Amino acid sequence: MRITQYGEPVLRQRGKPVTEFGNKLARLANEMLETMYEAEGIGLAAQQVGLPLQFCVVDVSPPEGEQAPYFYELDGKRPPPVLFMPLALANPEVEFPKGNKSDYEEGCLSFPGVRATIRRKSHIKVRFQDIDGDPHILECDGLLARCILHEVDHLNGVLFIDHLSKKELRKIEPDLRRLKAVTAAKGRG
């Protein structure tokens, strides 16, 4: 699949709810994961493959044999990450049970070469449906929470640069102009 780039209108579109579950959604999840892995990413939203849909995939699996460097609880349990990663989240709804925020440098597959430090809530609870439509609740922190928040933003037409102060945005403005020009030159903007 082709990853949409900054300047393409679909990145600003709020996704429609997923209403069809099963094999078709499983195929989409697999294609998105292949695309994400090929691009060396850890998350990918439907908007990033040109689909305004409330659907994303995430994989922040720890290296084999290592503990996850983040807290998580899936449906009230702590199964090994290998049993639930990669995650496919349909119609995710995020809550913030704890108030701490943290800074972390983020990038985005739709913004090649652009990175910025983003302040986000560090602990979340997300309700979502899997590819079969079954409901789940995931409570997590660390990189898993940050990745989900980044992808859920995409599902709502919000980009990581929208979290930057004007001062921080000015620092990356030349890169953003360059990306937008490349996208426009390819006729996608």
N, C-alpha and C positions, 0 to 999 in steps of 0.2 A: 504494500500500500504506500502511497505517497503521503508524506507528512506535510500538512499545510504550513505555510510560513507567515510570519508577521506581515500584516497588511491585507491578508485575505479576509473578506467579510465574515466567513463562517466562524472565525475565531471569536467574534463578538456576539454570536448568536446564542441565546439561551436554548438549551436542548429540550426537545419534547420528551415526555415520559416514555419509558420502554413499556410496551404493552404486549409484545410477542416474545415468548420465552421458548427455550428448547434448542433444537439443532441449529437453526439459523443464527441465533444469538451466540451459541457456542462457536460456530464457524467465525463469526465476527471477532469474538474474543481471541481465538487462536491466531487469526490474521493480524490483529492489533498487537498481540504479544510478539509475534515474529518480527513485525515492523519495529517495535520498541527495542527488542534485543539486538536487532541488526544495527540500530542507531545508538546502541549502548545507553539506553535510557532506563529509568526505574518506574515510569508511569506514562500513560498515554490516554488522552481523552478522545471521545468520538469526534469532537470538533477538529481535532488534530489530524484526522483522516477524512475530513470533509463532511461529516455527518452531524447535524445538530440534534443530538440525542443525549439523554441523561444516562450515559454509560461510559465507564472507564476501566482500565486495567492497571494493576500495580504489582510490582515484584521487588521487594526489599529483603529477599531471603538472605539470612546470614550464610557465610561460607560453611560448607559441610563440616559437621562436627563442632561448630561454634555456637555459643549462646546468642540469641537475638539481642542486639544492643539497644533494645527498646522494650517497654512494657506493652503487653497486649493481653486482651481477654476476649475471646470470640464466643458469643452465646453463653457467657458465664464460665467458660472453661479455658484452659491454657494448653491446647494441643501443640505439638511441635510445629514450627512454621512450615516444614516440608509438607504437612498435611493440608494446609490451606493457601499456600503461596504457589503460583501467582493468584492474586485476587481479581475477580471480575465483579464490579459493583454497578448494579442497575438501580436507578432512582435513589441515589444516596441522599440522606438528610443528616446534617452534622449538628451536634450539640456540643457545648463547651462546659463540662461539669466542673472543671478547675480553672482558675483565672490566670495562671502564669503564662508569660510570653517569652519567646527566645528568638535570638537572631541566628540566621544561618544563610550561607551563600547558596543561592539557587540558580539553576539554569533551566532552559526549556528547549525541547527539541524543535519547537517552532521559532526559536530565536537562536540559531546556531552562532556560537562564539560570544554570546552575551551572558554575563553573570552579574548578579547583584545580591547584596545582603538584604534579606527580607525578615521582618518581625512578624511572627505568627503565634497563635495560641499553641502551647506545647502539649496539651492533653485534650483529646477529643473523644466523643462517642458518636459513632456513625451507624445509622440504621440503613440497610440496603437489602436488595434482593439479589440472589445469585442467578446464574444463567437459566435455571429451571423455574425461577420466580419465587423460590423459597426465601422467607424473610430471615435476616440475621442482624445481630447487634455486635459491633466491634468497638471496644474501648481500647485506646492506645495512646502512646506518646512517642517522642523522638522522631526519627526519620520516617517511620511508618505514618505517624499523624501528619507530619509536614507534607509528605508525598500525596496523601489522600486530600489534604486541604488544597494543594496546588491543582490537582486534577478536578476536584469539585468546583473550584473557581472556574476552570475552563468550561465545565458543563453549564455554567451560568453566564458565560460570555465575559468573564473577568480574567485578566492576564496578570502575571506576576509583577509586571512593571507598574500596575495600578496601585500596588502597595508601597511604592517608593515616594519619598518626599520630593518636592520640586528640586531641591538641591541635588539629591541622589540621581534623579531622573536626568538632570542636565549633564551629569558625568557620562552617561551612556547614550546621550542624544545622538552623537555622530554615528554610533553603531546602529541605532534604530533607523536613522535616515538611510543608511547604506542598505539595511535589510529591506526596508520598504521600497527603495529604488530597484533592487534586484527583483523583488516580487512583482512590481509594476512592469518591469521590462519583460518579464516572462508572461505578462498578460493575465495575472491571477489576482491583481489587486483592485 
